Amino acid sequence: MNTNSSSIFRVGQKVICIDDAFPRAIADWGSSLPIAGHVYTIRAMQIGWDHVTGCSNLGFLLAEIVNPTSSLGSECGFLQRRFVPWLETCSESEHNNATEPAQLQIA
């Protein structure tokens, strides 16, 4: 995991989802998923394990999305690479109106 990239994120920060192409297996642990182009707030950050790559990664729990506890015993987070910091140069409604959300793609 690149620790430099994680330092730009903090709990309470607003982020924009840039990648909502989730694998089909996501349905096993998450009923609500982030949508590309939408703004979210980081509720918590946690180190997780990417079962596809076998590497540890930084995951976000989002204030706007709360999923049930997974079979692993905790709520699963969303990979940090799926988000970029939201630059507060316009209001959230202006941003959402200017960005057409992508349809959820399941690979």
C-alpha positions in Angstrom: 0.0 0.0 0.0 1.3 3.4 -0.8 1.2 5.3 2.4 1.7 8.7 0.7 -1.7 8.4 -1.1 -3.4 7.5 2.2 -2.2 10.7 3.8 -4.4 12.8 1.6 -7.5 11.2 3.1 -9.0 11.7 6.6 -12.1 10.8 8.5 -14.8 13.4 7.9 -13.4 14.3 4.4 -15.7 14.4 1.4 -14.6 12.3 -1.5 -16.0 11.5 -5.0 -16.4 8.0 -6.3 -14.5 7.5 -9.6 -14.9 3.8 -10.0 -18.1 1.9 -9.4 -17.3 -1.2 -11.5 -17.6 -3.9 -8.8 -17.2 -7.6 -9.2 -20.3 -9.8 -8.9 -19.0 -11.2 -5.6 -19.6 -7.8 -4.0 -23.3 -8.8 -3.5 -22.1 -11.3 -1.0 -21.1 -8.6 1.5 -22.5 -5.3 0.4 -26.1 -4.4 -0.4 -25.4 -0.7 -0.9 -22.5 0.5 -3.1 -21.1 3.9 -4.0 -21.9 5.4 -7.5 -19.4 7.1 -9.7 -19.8 10.9 -9.6 -21.4 11.0 -6.2 -19.9 12.7 -3.2 -19.5 10.7 0.0 -18.1 11.4 3.5 -15.4 9.1 5.0 -16.8 7.7 8.2 -13.8 5.5 9.0 -10.7 4.2 7.4 -9.4 0.6 7.8 -6.7 -1.6 6.5 -8.2 -4.6 4.6 -7.2 -7.5 2.4 -7.9 -7.5 -1.3 -8.9 -11.1 -2.1 -8.2 -10.5 -5.8 -4.7 -9.1 -5.6 -3.7 -10.7 -2.3 -2.4 -7.3 -1.0 -3.4 -5.2 1.9 -5.2 -2.0 1.1 -6.9 1.1 2.6 -10.6 0.8 2.7 -13.2 3.5 3.5 -16.5 3.2 5.4 -18.8 5.9 4.2 -21.3 7.9 6.2 -23.9 7.7 3.5 -23.6 3.9 3.1 -23.8 1.4 6.0 -23.7 -2.2 5.0 -24.4 -5.2 7.3 -21.6 -7.1 9.0 -19.9 -9.5 6.6 -19.0 -13.1 7.2 -15.6 -11.8 8.2 -17.1 -10.2 11.3 -17.1 -6.5 10.3 -18.5 -4.1 7.7 -16.4 -4.3 4.6 -14.9 -1.0 3.3 -14.5 0.3 -0.2 -11.0 0.5 -1.8 -9.4 3.9 -1.5 -8.4 3.8 -5.2 -12.1 4.1 -6.0 -12.2 7.7 -4.7 -10.5 11.1 -5.1 -10.8 14.0 -2.7 -13.7 16.4 -3.3 -12.3 19.9 -4.0 -14.7 22.3 -2.4 -14.7 24.8 -5.4 -18.4 24.5 -5.9 -21.4 23.3 -3.8 -22.2 19.6 -3.7 -25.5 20.2 -5.5 -23.6 22.1 -8.3 -21.2 19.2 -8.6 -23.9 16.6 -8.6 -25.8 18.5 -11.3 -22.7 18.9 -13.4 -21.8 15.2 -13.2 -24.0 12.5 -14.7 -23.6 9.5 -12.5 -22.4 6.3 -14.2 -24.6 3.2 -14.1 -23.3 0.6 -11.7 -21.2 -1.8 -13.7 -20.6 -5.3 -12.3 -17.6 -7.0 -14.0 
